[in-house]
Amino acid sequence: MREERNMKQQPNKRKRTAKSSAKQAVNGKKSSNRSKPTAKSVNKKPQARKNKKKQVPISKRKKSIAHHKPKKTVYTLLFNVIFYGFILFVVIGSIIFATTKNADKSVLGHRFLGVLTDSMVPRDPEKQKGGFHSGDVIIIKNIAGNEAEVGDIITFRPSIKSQAFLTHRVKEKLDHLGETKGTYYITQGDANLAEDVPVNEKQVIGKKIIVIPKIGAFLSFVRENPFVSIIFLISVFGFITIIRYYILNK
């Protein structure tokens, strides 16, 4: 009987030892799989890091574009306003000066007059400011006869019936001349040594506000050759426009 029991227990022990050895083998494989990473997992991690470094989030791209775009549009708009404003000023001023033969006509209260003499070339530039030379163009603002002050450069007629103009500096302002009441001016050219004949307020046309140097000859040519001048101005305008778009697109 004892021998039979021993024989029964021995197969059970063998089965237990077989099961335990099988479990150990399975656990060993699992531990070996955990401890040794596969080649695929090792290769995937660095690639993912590299891609993360290279890629920029779309939201940041949109923010950067939105941040820089308004500046470009503002600068472009400002450049267009200055550019086209200057071109229009030159073209309109040239046309007005070329087509206006009557000096009594004014545009928006202003006149364009060409300088023919050097009577306003300053002898002392530090004290005599605002002088000009022959060949320059001056822009005159229409004023009432009694509005000029000492130091202003005024345009007036030498006599009430005169069609010519003089533009000299006011040296003295009087409220009467002899026994005659009214506003009178004592004027003198900056380059002249003698004063002019006293000027009545009715002879005053306007006051000089701007000097455009050395374009008198150009405007005289425009006046004498209007059609050639218009073609020339259009060509220059087109050339400048092409250069402008080339620079901006570059």
Secondary structure as a PSIPRED ss2 file (coil, helix, strand):
# PSIPRED VFORMAT (PSIPRED V4.0)

   1 M C   1.000  0.000  0.000
   2 R H   0.000  1.000  0.000
   3 E H   0.000  1.000  0.000
   4 E H   0.000  1.000  0.000
   5 R H   0.000  1.000  0.000
   6 N H   0.000  1.000  0.000
   7 M H   0.000  1.000  0.000
   8 K H   0.000  1.000  0.000
   9 Q H   0.000  1.000  0.000
  10 Q H   0.000  1.000  0.000
  11 P H   0.000  1.000  0.000
  12 N H   0.000  1.000  0.000
  13 K H   0.000  1.000  0.000
  14 R H   0.000  1.000  0.000
  15 K H   0.000  1.000  0.000
  16 R H   0.000  1.000  0.000
  17 T H   0.000  1.000  0.000
  18 A H   0.000  1.000  0.000
  19 K H   0.000  1.000  0.000
  20 S H   0.000  1.000  0.000
  21 S H   0.000  1.000  0.000
  22 A H   0.000  1.000  0.000
  23 K H   0.000  1.000  0.000
  24 Q H   0.000  1.000  0.000
  25 A H   0.000  1.000  0.000
  26 V H   0.000  1.000  0.000
  27 N H   0.000  1.000  0.000
  28 G H   0.000  1.000  0.000
  29 K H   0.000  1.000  0.000
  30 K H   0.000  1.000  0.000
  31 S H   0.000  1.000  0.000
  32 S H   0.000  1.000  0.000
  33 N H   0.000  1.000  0.000
  34 R H   0.000  1.000  0.000
  35 S H   0.000  1.000  0.000
  36 K C   1.000  0.000  0.000
  37 P C   1.000  0.000  0.000
  38 T C   1.000  0.000  0.000
  39 A H   0.000  1.000  0.000
  40 K H   0.000  1.000  0.000
  41 S H   0.000  1.000  0.000
  42 V H   0.000  1.000  0.000
  43 N H   0.000  1.000  0.000
  44 K H   0.000  1.000  0.000
  45 K H   0.000  1.000  0.000
  46 P H   0.000  1.000  0.000
  47 Q H   0.000  1.000  0.000
  48 A H   0.000  1.000  0.000
  49 R H   0.000  1.000  0.000
  50 K H   0.000  1.000  0.000
  51 N H   0.000  1.000  0.000
  52 K H   0.000  1.000  0.000
  53 K H   0.000  1.000  0.000
  54 K H   0.000  1.000  0.000
  55 Q C   1.000  0.000  0.000
  56 V C   1.000  0.000  0.000
  57 P C   1.000  0.000  0.000
  58 I H   0.000  1.000  0.000
  59 S H   0.000  1.000  0.000
  60 K H   0.000  1.000  0.000
  61 R H   0.000  1.000  0.000
  62 K H   0.000  1.000  0.000
  63 K H   0.000  1.000  0.000
  64 S H   0.000  1.000  0.000
  65 I H   0.000  1.000  0.000
  66 A H   0.000  1.000  0.000
  67 H H   0.000  1.000  0.000
  68 H H   0.000  1.000  0.000
  69 K H   0.000  1.000  0.000
  70 P H   0.000  1.000  0.000
  71 K H   0.000  1.000  0.000
  72 K H   0.000  1.000  0.000
  73 T H   0.000  1.000  0.000
  74 V H   0.000  1.000  0.000
  75 Y H   0.000  1.000  0.000
  76 T H   0.000  1.000  0.000
  77 L H   0.000  1.000  0.000
  78 L H   0.000  1.000  0.000
  79 F H   0.000  1.000  0.000
  80 N H   0.000  1.000  0.000
  81 V H   0.000  1.000  0.000
  82 I H   0.000  1.000  0.000
  83 F H   0.000  1.000  0.000
  84 Y H   0.000  1.000  0.000
  85 G H   0.000  1.000  0.000
  86 F H   0.000  1.000  0.000
  87 I H   0.000  1.000  0.000
  88 L H   0.000  1.000  0.000
  89 F H   0.000  1.000  0.000
  90 V H   0.000  1.000  0.000
  91 V H   0.000  1.000  0.000
  92 I H   0.000  1.000  0.000
  93 G H   0.000  1.000  0.000
  94 S H   0.000  1.000  0.000
  95 I H   0.000  1.000  0.000
  96 I H   0.000  1.000  0.000
  97 F H   0.000  1.000  0.000
  98 A H   0.000  1.000  0.000
  99 T H   0.000  1.000  0.000
 100 T C   1.000  0.000  0.000
 101 K C   1.000  0.000  0.000
 102 N C   1.000  0.000  0.000
 103 A C   1.000  0.000  0.000
 104 D C   1.000  0.000  0.000
 105 K C   1.000  0.000  0.000
 106 S C   1.000  0.000  0.000
 107 V E   0.000  0.000  1.000
 108 L C   1.000  0.000  0.000
 109 G C   1.000  0.000  0.000
 110 H E   0.000  0.000  1.000
 111 R E   0.000  0.000  1.000
 112 F E   0.000  0.000  1.000
 113 L E   0.000  0.000  1.000
 114 G E   0.000  0.000  1.000
 115 V C   1.000  0.000  0.000
 116 L C   1.000  0.000  0.000
 117 T C   1.000  0.000  0.000
 118 D C   1.000  0.000  0.000
 119 S C   1.000  0.000  0.000
 120 M C   1.000  0.000  0.000
 121 V C   1.000  0.000  0.000
 122 P C   1.000  0.000  0.000
 123 R C   1.000  0.000  0.000
 124 D C   1.000  0.000  0.000
 125 P C   1.000  0.000  0.000
 126 E C   1.000  0.000  0.000
 127 K C   1.000  0.000  0.000
 128 Q C   1.000  0.000  0.000
 129 K C   1.000  0.000  0.000
 130 G C   1.000  0.000  0.000
 131 G C   1.000  0.000  0.000
 132 F C   1.000  0.000  0.000
 133 H C   1.000  0.000  0.000
 134 S C   1.000  0.000  0.000
 135 G C   1.000  0.000  0.000
 136 D C   1.000  0.000  0.000
 137 V E   0.000  0.000  1.000
 138 I E   0.000  0.000  1.000
 139 I E   0.000  0.000  1.000
 140 I E   0.000  0.000  1.000
 141 K E   0.000  0.000  1.000
 142 N E   0.000  0.000  1.000
 143 I C   1.000  0.000  0.000
 144 A C   1.000  0.000  0.000
 145 G C   1.000  0.000  0.000
 146 N C   1.000  0.000  0.000
 147 E C   1.000  0.000  0.000
 148 A C   1.000  0.000  0.000
 149 E C   1.000  0.000  0.000
 150 V C   1.000  0.000  0.000
 151 G C   1.000  0.000  0.000
 152 D C   1.000  0.000  0.000
 153 I E   0.000  0.000  1.000
 154 I E   0.000  0.000  1.000
 155 T E   0.000  0.000  1.000
 156 F E   0.000  0.000  1.000
 157 R C   1.000  0.000  0.000
 158 P C   1.000  0.000  0.000
 159 S C   1.000  0.000  0.000
 160 I C   1.000  0.000  0.000
 161 K C   1.000  0.000  0.000
 162 S C   1.000  0.000  0.000
 163 Q C   1.000  0.000  0.000
 164 A C   1.000  0.000  0.000
 165 F C   1.000  0.000  0.000
 166 L E   0.000  0.000  1.000
 167 T E   0.000  0.000  1.000
 168 H E   0.000  0.000  1.000
 169 R E   0.000  0.000  1.000
 170 V E   0.000  0.000  1.000
 171 K E   0.000  0.000  1.000
 172 E E   0.000  0.000  1.000
 173 K E   0.000  0.000  1.000
 174 L E   0.000  0.000  1.000
 175 D E   0.000  0.000  1.000
 176 H E   0.000  0.000  1.000
 177 L E   0.000  0.000  1.000
 178 G C   1.000  0.000  0.000
 179 E C   1.000  0.000  0.000
 180 T E   0.000  0.000  1.000
 181 K E   0.000  0.000  1.000
 182 G E   0.000  0.000  1.000
 183 T E   0.000  0.000  1.000
 184 Y E   0.000  0.000  1.000
 185 Y E   0.000  0.000  1.000
 186 I E   0.000  0.000  1.000
 187 T E   0.000  0.000  1.000
 188 Q E   0.000  0.000  1.000
 189 G C   1.000  0.000  0.000
 190 D C   1.000  0.000  0.000
 191 A C   1.000  0.000  0.000
 192 N C   1.000  0.000  0.000
 193 L C   1.000  0.000  0.000
 194 A C   1.000  0.000  0.000
 195 E C   1.000  0.000  0.000
 196 D C   1.000  0.000  0.000
 197 V C   1.000  0.000  0.000
 198 P C   1.000  0.000  0.000
 199 V E   0.000  0.000  1.000
 200 N E   0.000  0.000  1.000
 201 E H   0.000  1.000  0.000
 202 K H   0.000  1.000  0.000
 203 Q H   0.000  1.000  0.000
 204 V E   0.000  0.000  1.000
 205 I E   0.000  0.000  1.000
 206 G E   0.000  0.000  1.000
 207 K E   0.000  0.000  1.000
 208 K E   0.000  0.000  1.000
 209 I E   0.000  0.000  1.000
 210 I E   0.000  0.000  1.000
 211 V E   0.000  0.000  1.000
 212 I E   0.000  0.000  1.000
 213 P C   1.000  0.000  0.000
 214 K C   1.000  0.000  0.000
 215 I C   1.000  0.000  0.000
 216 G H   0.000  1.000  0.000
 217 A H   0.000  1.000  0.000
 218 F H   0.000  1.000  0.000
 219 L H   0.000  1.000  0.000
 220 S H   0.000  1.000  0.000
 221 F H   0.000  1.000  0.000
 222 V H   0.000  1.000  0.000
 223 R H   0.000  1.000  0.000
 224 E H   0.000  1.000  0.000
 225 N C   1.000  0.000  0.000
 226 P H   0.000  1.000  0.000
 227 F H   0.000  1.000  0.000
 228 V H   0.000  1.000  0.000
 229 S H   0.000  1.000  0.000
 230 I H   0.000  1.000  0.000
 231 I H   0.000  1.000  0.000
 232 F H   0.000  1.000  0.000
 233 L H   0.000  1.000  0.000
 234 I H   0.000  1.000  0.000
 235 S H   0.000  1.000  0.000
 236 V H   0.000  1.000  0.000
 237 F H   0.000  1.000  0.000
 238 G H   0.000  1.000  0.000
 239 F H   0.000  1.000  0.000
 240 I H   0.000  1.000  0.000
 241 T H   0.000  1.000  0.000
 242 I H   0.000  1.000  0.000
 243 I H   0.000  1.000  0.000
 244 R H   0.000  1.000  0.000
 245 Y H   0.000  1.000  0.000
 246 Y H   0.000  1.000  0.000
 247 I H   0.000  1.000  0.000
 248 L H   0.000  1.000  0.000
 249 N H   0.000  1.000  0.000
 250 K C   1.000  0.000  0.000
